[in-house]
Amino acid sequence: MTERTISPDRRWFLAALLGAILAVACAAGLLVGCAPKADGGNAGADAPAAQATDEAEDNPLAGQPVNWTMESDCATCHTAEAASATDAACPQDVAHEAEGLTCVQCHTDEAVLSTAHAEVTYDDKPASKATVATVDPATCIACHGDMDEVAKLTADSTALIDDKGTTVNPHERPAGERHDEVPATCTDCHNNHSKDLPKDAMKYCAQCHHRGTFECGTCHELRERSVS
């Protein structure tokens, strides 16, 4: 067997390479050992700040006031109401949209709206239900006519039927003490963004009538007769 010999130059090269590797390893160890440690006690305190920073990056308007005016774009925040304008399940809103009506043409009470938006910021969640408190019934009447006029148009409506099969004209309320004391307004039953107007109307009636019963005599008077 032939014995291989390593030349002196090769020995010096290998020794220098090994020394360089050891030097790099020692330097890396010193850097890791000197690196500042994370303070476990402050980790939880830093989390909300980090989350707020992330949210601010996701929404650059976070925390900024909306500075609402009657010229503001309502759809920026009220996305559900804006979507109903093109939703076939909400035909009354689709019809208003087709006529080119804007939000503030129906929601006309600027004082109430201004108060409601006073401290609102862009990252606040909008109200879960559309308000009708800012809609003046006179606005509805200006386009649709008063209750008597509308009652003629809905004389054959079958939208409201109670559990006994009684059909009532939704815009013609019989004269009576309670009806006269508390006259209905358009927005008591109509919400332009609702997908179930008959259900809304039935809820209004059920404030006084038993649910599913329109005629008083079908309940109270018969009970009184049986007792006597």
C-alpha positions in Angstrom: 0.0 0.0 0.0 1.3 3.4 -0.9 1.5 5.9 2.0 0.1 9.4 1.2 1.9 12.4 2.7 0.4 15.8 3.3 2.6 18.7 2.2 3.4 21.4 4.8 1.4 24.0 2.7 -1.7 21.9 2.8 -1.3 21.5 6.6 -1.1 25.2 7.1 -4.2 25.7 4.9 -6.3 23.2 6.9 -5.2 24.7 10.2 -6.1 28.2 9.1 -9.5 27.1 7.8 -10.3 25.3 11.1 -9.2 28.4 13.1 -11.6 30.6 11.0 -14.5 28.3 11.6 -13.9 28.3 15.4 -13.6 32.1 15.4 -17.0 32.5 13.6 -18.6 30.1 16.0 -17.3 31.9 19.1 -18.5 35.3 17.7 -22.0 34.0 17.1 -22.2 32.6 20.6 -21.2 35.9 22.1 -23.9 37.8 20.0 -26.6 35.4 21.1 -25.6 35.6 24.7 -25.6 39.4 24.7 -28.9 39.8 22.9 -31.6 41.4 25.1 -34.2 39.0 26.4 -38.0 39.6 25.9 -39.6 40.6 29.2 -42.3 38.0 29.8 -44.0 40.3 32.3 -44.7 42.9 29.6 -45.6 40.6 26.8 -49.3 40.7 27.7 -49.2 44.5 28.0 -47.6 44.9 24.6 -50.3 42.6 22.9 -53.1 45.3 22.8 -50.7 47.8 21.4 -49.6 45.4 18.7 -53.2 44.5 17.9 -54.1 48.2 17.7 -51.2 48.7 15.3 -52.4 45.8 13.1 -55.9 47.2 13.1 -54.6 50.6 12.2 -52.7 49.1 9.3 -55.8 47.2 8.1 -58.0 50.3 8.4 -56.1 53.5 8.0 -59.2 55.5 9.0 -59.5 53.6 12.4 -60.2 56.1 15.2 -60.9 58.9 12.8 -64.2 60.8 13.3 -66.6 60.6 10.4 -67.5 64.3 10.6 -71.0 63.5 9.4 -73.0 65.9 7.3 -76.1 65.6 5.2 -73.8 65.3 2.2 -71.9 62.3 3.6 -71.9 58.9 1.7 -74.0 56.7 4.0 -73.0 53.6 2.2 -69.4 53.9 3.5 -70.7 52.6 6.9 -74.2 51.4 6.4 -73.3 48.6 4.0 -76.4 46.4 4.7 -78.8 49.2 4.0 -76.9 50.1 0.8 -77.1 46.5 -0.3 -80.9 46.3 0.1 -81.2 48.9 -2.7 -80.3 46.2 -5.2 -81.8 43.2 -3.4 -84.8 41.7 -5.1 -86.0 40.5 -1.6 -86.5 44.2 -0.7 -88.6 45.5 -3.6 -89.6 48.8 -1.9 -85.9 49.8 -1.6 -85.2 48.7 -5.2 -88.1 50.9 -6.3 -86.8 53.9 -4.5 -83.3 53.3 -5.9 -84.8 53.2 -9.4 -86.3 56.6 -8.8 -82.9 58.0 -7.9 -83.8 58.8 -4.3 -80.9 59.4 -1.8 -80.8 58.5 1.9 -81.3 62.1 3.1 -84.4 62.6 0.9 -86.2 60.2 3.3 -84.1 60.6 6.4 -84.6 64.3 6.7 -84.3 65.0 10.5 -80.8 66.6 10.4 -80.7 67.4 14.1 -81.3 63.8 15.2 -78.9 62.4 12.6 -76.2 64.9 13.6 -76.5 63.9 17.3 -76.4 60.2 16.4 -73.2 60.6 14.5 -71.5 63.1 16.8 -68.8 60.8 18.3 -68.8 58.1 15.6 -65.5 57.0 14.1 -64.8 55.0 11.0 -64.0 51.8 12.8 -67.2 51.9 14.9 -69.9 49.4 14.0 -73.0 51.0 12.5 -76.4 50.5 14.2 -77.7 47.0 13.7 -81.1 48.2 12.6 -82.0 51.0 10.3 -83.7 53.9 12.1 -87.1 55.2 11.0 -87.1 58.0 13.6 -85.5 60.4 11.2 -88.1 59.8 8.5 -90.9 62.4 8.4 -94.3 60.9 7.3 -94.9 64.1 5.3 -92.0 63.0 3.1 -93.8 59.7 2.3 -97.1 61.4 1.7 -95.5 63.9 -0.7 -94.8 61.0 -3.1 -97.4 58.3 -2.2 -100.4 60.3 -1.1 -102.1 60.4 2.3 -103.6 57.3 4.1 -107.0 57.7 2.4 -105.5 57.8 -1.1 -103.2 54.8 -0.4 -106.1 52.9 1.1 -107.9 53.1 -2.3 -104.9 51.6 -4.0 -104.7 48.7 -1.5 -108.4 47.9 -1.3 -107.9 44.4 -2.8 -104.6 43.7 -0.9 -104.4 40.3 0.8 -101.1 41.1 2.5 -102.6 41.1 6.0 -104.7 38.0 6.9 -105.2 36.8 10.5 -105.4 33.2 11.7 -109.2 33.2 11.3 -109.0 34.2 7.6 -110.0 37.8 8.1 -108.4 40.1 5.5 -107.9 43.8 6.2 -106.8 46.7 4.1 -103.4 47.6 5.6 -104.1 51.3 5.0 -107.7 51.5 6.2 -108.1 51.3 10.0 -111.6 51.2 11.3 -112.6 54.1 13.5 -112.3 53.4 17.1 -111.1 54.9 20.4 -107.6 53.4 20.3 -107.1 53.9 16.6 -108.2 57.5 16.9 -105.9 58.1 19.9 -102.9 56.6 18.3 -103.1 57.2 14.5 -100.6 55.1 12.5 -97.8 56.7 10.6 -96.1 55.3 7.5 -93.0 54.1 9.4 -95.0 52.2 12.0 -95.2 49.4 9.4 -92.9 50.4 6.6 -89.2 50.1 6.8 -87.6 50.8 3.4 -84.8 48.3 4.1 -87.0 45.4 5.4 -87.4 42.2 3.6 -90.8 41.3 5.2 -93.2 44.3 5.3 -96.3 42.1 6.2 -94.5 40.7 9.2 -93.5 44.2 10.3 -97.1 45.4 10.0 -98.4 42.4 12.0 -95.9 43.2 14.8 -97.3 46.7 14.9 -100.9 45.4 15.1 -99.9 42.9 17.8 -99.0 45.7 20.2 -102.8 46.0 20.8 -104.4 43.0 19.1 -103.8 39.4 20.0 -101.3 38.1 17.5 -103.1 36.6 14.6 -106.5 38.1 15.5 -107.7 41.4 14.0 -111.3 41.5 15.2 -111.8 42.3 18.9 -115.2 40.4 19.1 -113.5 37.1 18.3 -111.8 37.0 21.7 -112.8 39.5 24.4 -116.6 39.7 23.9 -117.1 36.0 23.5 -115.2 35.4 26.7 -117.3 37.9 28.6 -120.6 36.2 27.3 -119.5 32.8 28.5 -118.8 34.1 32.0 -122.2 35.8 32.2 
